Amino acid sequence: MFAAIELDVEFRIAEVRQLASDWVLARTNSIGRVTVHATRESAPEANQELFVFQKVGGDWKIARYCFSTTNPPGSASL
């Protein structure tokens, strides 16, 4: 996916909460622009994200990830 698009976004941390010794939840918001390499078209990008991290072998890994747009309805999208 990242070979096809370029993301120029800023993430803001809304919340980080440790759920257990090896599980952490993080909520973020992001805003910026996305550009499609094939067409060079660019559009605003704004999302809210939920990350669930799990400690595996001493390292934190993304175990789950979801997002939803916060762009207003009818805004330009690619």
PDB file of N, CA, C and O in Angstrom, chain B, residues numbered from 101:
ATOM      1  N   MET B 101       0.818  -1.179   0.000  1.00  0.00           N
ATOM      2  CA  MET B 101       0.000   0.000   0.000  1.00  0.00           C
ATOM      3  C   MET B 101       0.871   1.254   0.000  1.00  0.00           C
ATOM      4  O   MET B 101       0.583   2.196  -0.739  1.00  0.00           O
ATOM      5  N   PHE B 102       1.929   1.288   0.813  1.00  0.00           N
ATOM      6  CA  PHE B 102       2.728   2.500   0.921  1.00  0.00           C
ATOM      7  C   PHE B 102       3.575   2.753  -0.326  1.00  0.00           C
ATOM      8  O   PHE B 102       4.101   3.854  -0.489  1.00  0.00           O
ATOM      9  N   ALA B 103       3.721   1.765  -1.207  1.00  0.00           N
ATOM     10  CA  ALA B 103       4.388   2.013  -2.480  1.00  0.00           C
ATOM     11  C   ALA B 103       3.459   2.783  -3.421  1.00  0.00           C
ATOM     12  O   ALA B 103       3.924   3.463  -4.336  1.00  0.00           O
ATOM     13  N   ALA B 104       2.139   2.676  -3.196  1.00  0.00           N
ATOM     14  CA  ALA B 104       1.156   3.315  -4.067  1.00  0.00           C
ATOM     15  C   ALA B 104       0.783   4.721  -3.622  1.00  0.00           C
ATOM     16  O   ALA B 104       0.364   5.540  -4.440  1.00  0.00           O
ATOM     17  N   ILE B 105       0.933   5.009  -2.327  1.00  0.00           N
ATOM     18  CA  ILE B 105       0.526   6.320  -1.809  1.00  0.00           C
ATOM     19  C   ILE B 105       1.618   6.930  -0.948  1.00  0.00           C
ATOM     20  O   ILE B 105       2.529   6.243  -0.484  1.00  0.00           O
ATOM     21  N   GLU B 106       1.507   8.221  -0.747  1.00  0.00           N
ATOM     22  CA  GLU B 106       2.389   8.928   0.179  1.00  0.00           C
ATOM     23  C   GLU B 106       1.506   9.627   1.203  1.00  0.00           C
ATOM     24  O   GLU B 106       0.607  10.387   0.843  1.00  0.00           O
ATOM     25  N   LEU B 107       1.763   9.373   2.461  1.00  0.00           N
ATOM     26  CA  LEU B 107       1.028  10.026   3.535  1.00  0.00           C
ATOM     27  C   LEU B 107       1.904  11.104   4.158  1.00  0.00           C
ATOM     28  O   LEU B 107       3.049  10.854   4.535  1.00  0.00           O
ATOM     29  N   ASP B 108       1.352  12.293   4.259  1.00  0.00           N
ATOM     30  CA  ASP B 108       2.021  13.396   4.947  1.00  0.00           C
ATOM     31  C   ASP B 108       1.064  13.823   6.055  1.00  0.00           C
ATOM     32  O   ASP B 108       0.285  14.762   5.893  1.00  0.00           O
ATOM     33  N   VAL B 109       1.137  13.115   7.185  1.00  0.00           N
ATOM     34  CA  VAL B 109       0.183  13.340   8.266  1.00  0.00           C
ATOM     35  C   VAL B 109       0.899  13.545   9.593  1.00  0.00           C
ATOM     36  O   VAL B 109       2.028  13.098   9.795  1.00  0.00           O
ATOM     37  N   GLU B 110       0.216  14.220  10.469  1.00  0.00           N
ATOM     38  CA  GLU B 110       0.688  14.432  11.836  1.00  0.00           C
ATOM     39  C   GLU B 110      -0.255  13.681  12.771  1.00  0.00           C
ATOM     40  O   GLU B 110      -1.475  13.824  12.683  1.00  0.00           O
ATOM     41  N   PHE B 111       0.313  12.890  13.656  1.00  0.00           N
ATOM     42  CA  PHE B 111      -0.469  12.154  14.640  1.00  0.00           C
ATOM     43  C   PHE B 111      -0.457  12.902  15.966  1.00  0.00           C
ATOM     44  O   PHE B 111       0.577  13.406  16.403  1.00  0.00           O
ATOM     45  N   ARG B 112      -1.611  12.963  16.590  1.00  0.00           N
ATOM     46  CA  ARG B 112      -1.737  13.530  17.935  1.00  0.00           C
ATOM     47  C   ARG B 112      -2.277  12.433  18.851  1.00  0.00           C
ATOM     48  O   ARG B 112      -3.291  11.803  18.550  1.00  0.00           O
ATOM     49  N   ILE B 113      -1.600  12.217  19.954  1.00  0.00           N
ATOM     50  CA  ILE B 113      -2.017  11.181  20.900  1.00  0.00           C
ATOM     51  C   ILE B 113      -3.152  11.722  21.756  1.00  0.00           C
ATOM     52  O   ILE B 113      -3.010  12.758  22.406  1.00  0.00           O
ATOM     53  N   ALA B 114      -4.273  11.019  21.755  1.00  0.00           N
ATOM     54  CA  ALA B 114      -5.426  11.399  22.561  1.00  0.00           C
ATOM     55  C   ALA B 114      -5.437  10.664  23.900  1.00  0.00           C
ATOM     56  O   ALA B 114      -5.864  11.214  24.915  1.00  0.00           O
ATOM     57  N   GLU B 115      -4.961   9.411  23.893  1.00  0.00           N
ATOM     58  CA  GLU B 115      -4.995   8.608  25.116  1.00  0.00           C
ATOM     59  C   GLU B 115      -4.083   7.401  24.956  1.00  0.00           C
ATOM     60  O   GLU B 115      -4.021   6.793  23.887  1.00  0.00           O
ATOM     61  N   VAL B 116      -3.385   7.065  26.016  1.00  0.00           N
ATOM     62  CA  VAL B 116      -2.634   5.813  26.103  1.00  0.00           C
ATOM     63  C   VAL B 116      -3.001   5.189  27.438  1.00  0.00           C
ATOM     64  O   VAL B 116      -2.910   5.834  28.482  1.00  0.00           O
ATOM     65  N   ARG B 117      -3.414   3.940  27.398  1.00  0.00           N
ATOM     66  CA  ARG B 117      -3.859   3.273  28.614  1.00  0.00           C
ATOM     67  C   ARG B 117      -3.330   1.845  28.640  1.00  0.00           C
ATOM     68  O   ARG B 117      -3.565   1.072  27.712  1.00  0.00           O
ATOM     69  N   GLN B 118      -2.619   1.501  29.703  1.00  0.00           N
ATOM     70  CA  GLN B 118      -2.134   0.130  29.851  1.00  0.00           C
ATOM     71  C   GLN B 118      -3.266  -0.710  30.416  1.00  0.00           C
ATOM     72  O   GLN B 118      -3.803  -0.411  31.482  1.00  0.00           O
ATOM     73  N   LEU B 119      -3.626  -1.767  29.691  1.00  0.00           N
ATOM     74  CA  LEU B 119      -4.739  -2.633  30.075  1.00  0.00           C
ATOM     75  C   LEU B 119      -4.272  -3.827  30.893  1.00  0.00           C
ATOM     76  O   LEU B 119      -5.012  -4.342  31.731  1.00  0.00           O
ATOM     77  N   ALA B 120      -3.055  -4.262  30.651  1.00  0.00           N
ATOM     78  CA  ALA B 120      -2.434  -5.381  31.368  1.00  0.00           C
ATOM     79  C   ALA B 120      -0.931  -5.229  31.170  1.00  0.00           C
ATOM     80  O   ALA B 120      -0.488  -4.323  30.465  1.00  0.00           O
ATOM     81  N   SER B 121      -0.151  -6.101  31.781  1.00  0.00           N
ATOM     82  CA  SER B 121       1.304  -5.949  31.692  1.00  0.00           C
ATOM     83  C   SER B 121       1.818  -6.049  30.259  1.00  0.00           C
ATOM     84  O   SER B 121       2.876  -5.505  29.941  1.00  0.00           O
ATOM     85  N   ASP B 122       1.073  -6.742  29.387  1.00  0.00           N
ATOM     86  CA  ASP B 122       1.533  -6.914  28.009  1.00  0.00           C
ATOM     87  C   ASP B 122       0.535  -6.400  26.972  1.00  0.00           C
ATOM     88  O   ASP B 122       0.610  -6.780  25.804  1.00  0.00           O
ATOM     89  N   TRP B 123      -0.397  -5.542  27.384  1.00  0.00           N
ATOM     90  CA  TRP B 123      -1.387  -4.969  26.465  1.00  0.00           C
ATOM     91  C   TRP B 123      -1.547  -3.475  26.739  1.00  0.00           C
ATOM     92  O   TRP B 123      -1.704  -3.060  27.888  1.00  0.00           O
ATOM     93  N   VAL B 124      -1.508  -2.669  25.672  1.00  0.00           N
ATOM     94  CA  VAL B 124      -1.699  -1.215  25.770  1.00  0.00           C
ATOM     95  C   VAL B 124      -2.637  -0.770  24.655  1.00  0.00           C
ATOM     96  O   VAL B 124      -2.546  -1.243  23.522  1.00  0.00           O
ATOM     97  N   LEU B 125      -3.531   0.140  24.990  1.00  0.00           N
ATOM     98  CA  LEU B 125      -4.442   0.761  24.031  1.00  0.00           C
ATOM     99  C   LEU B 125      -3.988   2.197  23.795  1.00  0.00           C
ATOM    100  O   LEU B 125      -3.632   2.899  24.742  1.00  0.00           O
ATOM    101  N   ALA B 126      -3.998   2.636  22.546  1.00  0.00           N
ATOM    102  CA  ALA B 126      -3.658   4.030  22.231  1.00  0.00           C
ATOM    103  C   ALA B 126      -4.683   4.572  21.246  1.00  0.00           C
ATOM    104  O   ALA B 126      -4.977   3.939  20.232  1.00  0.00           O
ATOM    105  N   ARG B 127      -5.227   5.755  21.552  1.00  0.00           N
ATOM    106  CA  ARG B 127      -6.114   6.465  20.630  1.00  0.00           C
ATOM    107  C   ARG B 127      -5.367   7.664  20.083  1.00  0.00           C
ATOM    108  O   ARG B 127      -4.719   8.394  20.833  1.00  0.00           O
ATOM    109  N   THR B 128      -5.455   7.870  18.775  1.00  0.00           N
ATOM    110  CA  THR B 128      -4.786   8.998  18.144  1.00  0.00           C
ATOM    111  C   THR B 128      -5.738   9.685  17.164  1.00  0.00           C
ATOM    112  O   THR B 128      -6.779   9.144  16.789  1.00  0.00           O
ATOM    113  N   ASN B 129      -5.350  10.881  16.768  1.00  0.00           N
ATOM    114  CA  ASN B 129      -6.006  11.616  15.687  1.00  0.00           C
ATOM    115  C   ASN B 129      -4.907  12.001  14.716  1.00  0.00           C
ATOM    116  O   ASN B 129      -3.787  12.307  15.125  1.00  0.00           O
ATOM    117  N   SER B 130      -5.227  11.985  13.429  1.00  0.00           N
ATOM    118  CA  SER B 130      -4.236  12.377  12.434  1.00  0.00           C
ATOM    119  C   SER B 130      -4.866  13.331  11.427  1.00  0.00           C
ATOM    120  O   SER B 130      -6.061  13.270  11.137  1.00  0.00           O
ATOM    121  N   ILE B 131      -4.026  14.207  10.908  1.00  0.00           N
ATOM    122  CA  ILE B 131      -4.479  15.169   9.903  1.00  0.00           C
ATOM    123  C   ILE B 131      -3.324  15.454   8.955  1.00  0.00           C
ATOM    124  O   ILE B 131      -2.168  15.526   9.372  1.00  0.00           O
ATOM    125  N   GLY B 132      -3.647  15.616   7.683  1.00  0.00           N
ATOM    126  CA  GLY B 132      -2.621  15.909   6.692  1.00  0.00           C
ATOM    127  C   GLY B 132      -3.152  15.696   5.294  1.00  0.00           C
ATOM    128  O   GLY B 132      -4.294  16.037   4.987  1.00  0.00           O
ATOM    129  N   ARG B 133      -2.295  15.120   4.436  1.00  0.00           N
ATOM    130  CA  ARG B 133      -2.664  14.897   3.036  1.00  0.00           C
ATOM    131  C   ARG B 133      -2.184  13.513   2.592  1.00  0.00           C
ATOM    132  O   ARG B 133      -1.196  12.985   3.103  1.00  0.00           O
ATOM    133  N   VAL B 134      -2.908  12.943   1.631  1.00  0.00           N
ATOM    134  CA  VAL B 134      -2.518  11.692   0.991  1.00  0.00           C
ATOM    135  C   VAL B 134      -2.349  11.984  -0.503  1.00  0.00           C
ATOM    136  O   VAL B 134      -3.157  12.698  -1.098  1.00  0.00           O
ATOM    137  N   THR B 135      -1.294  11.425  -1.103  1.00  0.00           N
ATOM    138  CA  THR B 135      -1.026  11.595  -2.528  1.00  0.00           C
ATOM    139  C   THR B 135      -0.893  10.218  -3.167  1.00  0.00           C
ATOM    140  O   THR B 135      -0.169   9.362  -2.660  1.00  0.00           O
ATOM    141  N   VAL B 136      -1.586  10.008  -4.268  1.00  0.00           N
ATOM    142  CA  VAL B 136      -1.490   8.762  -5.035  1.00  0.00           C
ATOM    143  C   VAL B 136      -0.334   8.916  -6.016  1.00  0.00           C
ATOM    144  O   VAL B 136      -0.337   9.829  -6.841  1.00  0.00           O
ATOM    145  N   HIS B 137       0.655   8.025  -5.929  1.00  0.00           N
ATOM    146  CA  HIS B 137       1.842   8.123  -6.782  1.00  0.00           C
ATOM    147  C   HIS B 137       1.500   8.032  -8.273  1.00  0.00           C
ATOM    148  O   HIS B 137       2.070   8.761  -9.085  1.00  0.00           O
ATOM    149  N   ALA B 138       0.578   7.147  -8.634  1.00  0.00           N
ATOM    150  CA  ALA B 138       0.278   6.915 -10.053  1.00  0.00           C
ATOM    151  C   ALA B 138      -0.301   8.149 -10.728  1.00  0.00           C
ATOM    152  O   ALA B 138      -0.004   8.418 -11.892  1.00  0.00           O
ATOM    153  N   THR B 139      -1.127   8.902 -10.004  1.00  0.00           N
ATOM    154  CA  THR B 139      -1.812  10.052 -10.605  1.00  0.00           C
ATOM    155  C   THR B 139      -1.303  11.391 -10.094  1.00  0.00           C
ATOM    156  O   THR B 139      -1.592  12.433 -10.682  1.00  0.00           O
ATOM    157  N   ARG B 140      -0.549  11.369  -9.007  1.00  0.00           N
ATOM    158  CA  ARG B 140      -0.086  12.578  -8.304  1.00  0.00           C
ATOM    159  C   ARG B 140      -1.245  13.392  -7.731  1.00  0.00           C
ATOM    160  O   ARG B 140      -1.050  14.541  -7.336  1.00  0.00           O
ATOM    161  N   GLU B 141      -2.453  12.813  -7.679  1.00  0.00           N
ATOM    162  CA  GLU B 141      -3.589  13.485  -7.051  1.00  0.00           C
ATOM    163  C   GLU B 141      -3.377  13.507  -5.547  1.00  0.00           C
ATOM    164  O   GLU B 141      -2.839  12.566  -4.964  1.00  0.00           O
ATOM    165  N   SER B 142      -3.811  14.600  -4.930  1.00  0.00           N
ATOM    166  CA  SER B 142      -3.644  14.779  -3.500  1.00  0.00           C
ATOM    167  C   SER B 142      -4.983  15.198  -2.891  1.00  0.00           C
ATOM    168  O   SER B 142      -5.769  15.901  -3.527  1.00  0.00           O
ATOM    169  N   ALA B 143      -5.233  14.768  -1.670  1.00  0.00           N
ATOM    170  CA  ALA B 143      -6.486  15.097  -0.987  1.00  0.00           C
ATOM    171  C   ALA B 143      -6.233  15.193   0.512  1.00  0.00           C
ATOM    172  O   ALA B 143      -5.273  14.617   1.024  1.00  0.00           O
ATOM    173  N   PRO B 144      -7.102  15.926   1.217  1.00  0.00           N
ATOM    174  CA  PRO B 144      -6.977  16.001   2.666  1.00  0.00           C
ATOM    175  C   PRO B 144      -7.193  14.626   3.296  1.00  0.00           C
ATOM    176  O   PRO B 144      -7.957  13.803   2.792  1.00  0.00           O
ATOM    177  N   GLU B 145      -6.511  14.406   4.393  1.00  0.00           N
ATOM    178  CA  GLU B 145      -6.593  13.146   5.132  1.00  0.00           C
ATOM    179  C   GLU B 145      -6.787  13.489   6.600  1.00  0.00           C
ATOM    180  O   GLU B 145      -5.992  14.236   7.171  1.00  0.00           O
ATOM    181  N   ALA B 146      -7.824  12.960   7.212  1.00  0.00           N
ATOM    182  CA  ALA B 146      -8.062  13.180   8.636  1.00  0.00           C
ATOM    183  C   ALA B 146      -8.757  11.949   9.196  1.00  0.00           C
ATOM    184  O   ALA B 146      -9.783  11.514   8.674  1.00  0.00           O
ATOM    185  N   ASN B 147      -8.199  11.393  10.251  1.00  0.00           N
ATOM    186  CA  ASN B 147      -8.730  10.150  10.825  1.00  0.00           C
ATOM    187  C   ASN B 147      -8.628  10.171  12.340  1.00  0.00           C
ATOM    188  O   ASN B 147      -7.895  10.964  12.932  1.00  0.00           O
ATOM    189  N   GLN B 148      -9.385   9.275  12.940  1.00  0.00           N
ATOM    190  CA  GLN B 148      -9.168   8.910  14.337  1.00  0.00           C
ATOM    191  C   GLN B 148      -8.790   7.432  14.313  1.00  0.00           C
ATOM    192  O   GLN B 148      -9.375   6.643  13.570  1.00  0.00           O
ATOM    193  N   GLU B 149      -7.807   7.068  15.132  1.00  0.00           N
ATOM    194  CA  GLU B 149      -7.261   5.721  15.096  1.00  0.00           C
ATOM    195  C   GLU B 149      -7.284   5.082  16.476  1.00  0.00           C
ATOM    196  O   GLU B 149      -7.240   5.755  17.505  1.00  0.00           O
ATOM    197  N   LEU B 150      -7.355   3.759  16.456  1.00  0.00           N
ATOM    198  CA  LEU B 150      -7.258   2.970  17.676  1.00  0.00           C
ATOM    199  C   LEU B 150      -6.202   1.896  17.447  1.00  0.00           C
ATOM    200  O   LEU B 150      -6.328   1.074  16.540  1.00  0.00           O
ATOM    201  N   PHE B 151      -5.170   1.909  18.269  1.00  0.00           N
ATOM    202  CA  PHE B 151      -4.105   0.908  18.212  1.00  0.00           C
ATOM    203  C   PHE B 151      -4.193   0.065  19.481  1.00  0.00           C
ATOM    204  O   PHE B 151      -4.408   0.597  20.570  1.00  0.00           O
ATOM    205  N   VAL B 152      -4.029  -1.236  19.341  1.00  0.00           N
ATOM    206  CA  VAL B 152      -3.863  -2.127  20.487  1.00  0.00           C
ATOM    207  C   VAL B 152      -2.497  -2.776  20.323  1.00  0.00           C
ATOM    208  O   VAL B 152      -2.244  -3.482  19.347  1.00  0.00           O
ATOM    209  N   PHE B 153      -1.621  -2.528  21.290  1.00  0.00           N
ATOM    210  CA  PHE B 153      -0.263  -3.069  21.264  1.00  0.00           C
ATOM    211  C   PHE B 153      -0.167  -4.255  22.202  1.00  0.00           C
ATOM    212  O   PHE B 153      -0.799  -4.278  23.258  1.00  0.00           O
ATOM    213  N   GLN B 154       0.637  -5.250  21.807  1.00  0.00           N
ATOM    214  CA  GLN B 154       0.907  -6.414  22.645  1.00  0.00           C
ATOM    215  C   GLN B 154       2.416  -6.578  22.756  1.00  0.00           C
ATOM    216  O   GLN B 154       3.136  -6.475  21.763  1.00  0.00           O
ATOM    217  N   LYS B 155       2.888  -6.833  23.971  1.00  0.00           N
ATOM    218  CA  LYS B 155       4.313  -7.097  24.165  1.00  0.00           C
ATOM    219  C   LYS B 155       4.580  -8.553  23.810  1.00  0.00           C
ATOM    220  O   LYS B 155       4.010  -9.466  24.407  1.00  0.00           O
ATOM    221  N   VAL B 156       5.458  -8.757  22.826  1.00  0.00           N
ATOM    222  CA  VAL B 156       5.793 -10.101  22.347  1.00  0.00           C
ATOM    223  C   VAL B 156       7.311 -10.226  22.393  1.00  0.00           C
ATOM    224  O   VAL B 156       8.019  -9.494  21.702  1.00  0.00           O
ATOM    225  N   GLY B 157       7.804 -11.146  23.200  1.00  0.00           N
ATOM    226  CA  GLY B 157       9.245 -11.348  23.305  1.00  0.00           C
ATOM    227  C   GLY B 157       9.992 -10.095  23.756  1.00  0.00           C
ATOM    228  O   GLY B 157      11.129  -9.863  23.344  1.00  0.00           O
ATOM    229  N   GLY B 158       9.358  -9.295  24.593  1.00  0.00           N
ATOM    230  CA  GLY B 158       9.981  -8.090  25.112  1.00  0.00           C
ATOM    231  C   GLY B 158       9.811  -6.852  24.244  1.00  0.00           C
ATOM    232  O   GLY B 158      10.213  -5.759  24.643  1.00  0.00           O
ATOM    233  N   ASP B 159       9.215  -7.006  23.053  1.00  0.00           N
ATOM    234  CA  ASP B 159       9.001  -5.880  22.134  1.00  0.00           C
ATOM    235  C   ASP B 159       7.515  -5.599  21.974  1.00  0.00           C
ATOM    236  O   ASP B 159       6.705  -6.525  21.937  1.00  0.00           O
ATOM    237  N   TRP B 160       7.154  -4.317  21.879  1.00  0.00           N
ATOM    238  CA  TRP B 160       5.765  -3.928  21.647  1.00  0.00           C
ATOM    239  C   TRP B 160       5.450  -4.029  20.155  1.00  0.00           C
ATOM    240  O   TRP B 160       6.168  -3.476  19.321  1.00  0.00           O
ATOM    241  N   LYS B 161       4.376  -4.737  19.829  1.00  0.00           N
ATOM    242  CA  LYS B 161       3.926  -4.935  18.447  1.00  0.00           C
ATOM    243  C   LYS B 161       2.491  -4.443  18.320  1.00  0.00           C
ATOM    244  O   LYS B 161       1.729  -4.487  19.287  1.00  0.00           O
ATOM    245  N   ILE B 162       2.119  -3.974  17.129  1.00  0.00           N
ATOM    246  CA  ILE B 162       0.721  -3.613  16.891  1.00  0.00           C
ATOM    247  C   ILE B 162      -0.053  -4.907  16.709  1.00  0.00           C
ATOM    248  O   ILE B 162       0.171  -5.649  15.752  1.00  0.00           O
ATOM    249  N   ALA B 163      -0.967  -5.171  17.636  1.00  0.00           N
ATOM    250  CA  ALA B 163      -1.786  -6.385  17.584  1.00  0.00           C
ATOM    251  C   ALA B 163      -3.089  -6.138  16.833  1.00  0.00           C
ATOM    252  O   ALA B 163      -3.584  -7.025  16.137  1.00  0.00           O
ATOM    253  N   ARG B 164      -3.644  -4.937  16.970  1.00  0.00           N
ATOM    254  CA  ARG B 164      -4.893  -4.556  16.300  1.00  0.00           C
ATOM    255  C   ARG B 164      -4.801  -3.078  15.934  1.00  0.00           C
ATOM    256  O   ARG B 164      -4.135  -2.294  16.611  1.00  0.00           O
ATOM    257  N   TYR B 165      -5.490  -2.711  14.839  1.00  0.00           N
ATOM    258  CA  TYR B 165      -5.511  -1.324  14.394  1.00  0.00           C
ATOM    259  C   TYR B 165      -6.823  -1.077  13.663  1.00  0.00           C
ATOM    260  O   TYR B 165      -7.244  -1.892  12.842  1.00  0.00           O
ATOM    261  N   CYS B 166      -7.457   0.029  13.957  1.00  0.00           N
ATOM    262  CA  CYS B 166      -8.630   0.429  13.185  1.00  0.00           C
ATOM    263  C   CYS B 166      -8.666   1.950  13.108  1.00  0.00           C
ATOM    264  O   CYS B 166      -8.069   2.643  13.931  1.00  0.00           O
ATOM    265  N   PHE B 167      -9.375   2.453  12.107  1.00  0.00           N
ATOM    266  CA  PHE B 167      -9.468   3.902  11.949  1.00  0.00           C
ATOM    267  C   PHE B 167     -10.795   4.249  11.301  1.00  0.00           C
ATOM    268  O   PHE B 167     -11.444   3.401  10.689  1.00  0.00           O
ATOM    269  N   SER B 168     -11.181   5.483  11.441  1.00  0.00           N
ATOM    270  CA  SER B 168     -12.327   6.028  10.716  1.00  0.00           C
ATOM    271  C   SER B 168     -12.013   7.466  10.358  1.00  0.00           C
ATOM    272  O   SER B 168     -11.321   8.170  11.092  1.00  0.00           O
ATOM    273  N   THR B 169     -12.532   7.889   9.219  1.00  0.00           N
ATOM    274  CA  THR B 169     -12.261   9.228   8.747  1.00  0.00           C
ATOM    275  C   THR B 169     -12.968  10.273   9.610  1.00  0.00           C
ATOM    276  O   THR B 169     -14.044  10.029  10.156  1.00  0.00           O
ATOM    277  N   THR B 170     -12.352  11.410   9.716  1.00  0.00           N
ATOM    278  CA  THR B 170     -13.005  12.548  10.352  1.00  0.00           C
ATOM    279  C   THR B 170     -13.144  13.695   9.343  1.00  0.00           C
ATOM    280  O   THR B 170     -13.479  14.823   9.705  1.00  0.00           O
ATOM    281  N   ASN B 171     -12.874  13.374   8.052  1.00  0.00           N
ATOM    282  CA  ASN B 171     -13.140  14.349   6.995  1.00  0.00           C
ATOM    283  C   ASN B 171     -14.641  14.615   6.937  1.00  0.00           C
ATOM    284  O   ASN B 171     -15.433  13.685   7.090  1.00  0.00           O
ATOM    285  N   PRO B 172     -15.042  15.851   6.723  1.00  0.00           N
ATOM    286  CA  PRO B 172     -16.473  16.138   6.619  1.00  0.00           C
ATOM    287  C   PRO B 172     -17.084  15.421   5.412  1.00  0.00           C
ATOM    288  O   PRO B 172     -16.403  15.203   4.410  1.00  0.00           O
ATOM    289  N   PRO B 173     -18.378  15.051   5.504  1.00  0.00           N
ATOM    290  CA  PRO B 173     -19.041  14.411   4.354  1.00  0.00           C
ATOM    291  C   PRO B 173     -18.909  15.285   3.114  1.00  0.00           C
ATOM    292  O   PRO B 173     -19.048  16.506   3.186  1.00  0.00           O
ATOM    293  N   GLY B 174     -18.643  14.657   1.986  1.00  0.00           N
ATOM    294  CA  GLY B 174     -18.544  15.377   0.734  1.00  0.00           C
ATOM    295  C   GLY B 174     -17.182  15.992   0.474  1.00  0.00           C
ATOM    296  O   GLY B 174     -16.973  16.615  -0.568  1.00  0.00           O
ATOM    297  N   SER B 175     -16.245  15.826   1.413  1.00  0.00           N
ATOM    298  CA  SER B 175     -14.907  16.389   1.199  1.00  0.00           C
ATOM    299  C   SER B 175     -14.196  15.563   0.132  1.00  0.00           C
ATOM    300  O   SER B 175     -14.541  14.409  -0.119  1.00  0.00           O
ATOM    301  N   ALA B 176     -13.212  16.173  -0.476  1.00  0.00           N
ATOM    302  CA  ALA B 176     -12.467  15.490  -1.546  1.00  0.00           C
ATOM    303  C   ALA B 176     -11.802  14.250  -0.995  1.00  0.00           C
ATOM    304  O   ALA B 176     -11.211  14.279   0.084  1.00  0.00           O
ATOM    305  N   SER B 177     -11.899  13.160  -1.736  1.00  0.00           N
ATOM    306  CA  SER B 177     -11.201  11.927  -1.368  1.00  0.00           C
ATOM    307  C   SER B 177     -10.717  11.256  -2.640  1.00  0.00           C
ATOM    308  O   SER B 177     -11.202  11.545  -3.734  1.00  0.00           O
ATOM    309  N   LEU B 178      -9.768  10.369  -2.486  1.00  0.00           N
ATOM    310  CA  LEU B 178      -9.201   9.682  -3.656  1.00  0.00           C
ATOM    311  C   LEU B 178      -9.749   8.301  -3.771  1.00  0.00           C
ATOM    312  O   LEU B 178      -9.389   7.570  -4.693  1.00  0.00           O
TER     313      LEU B 178
END
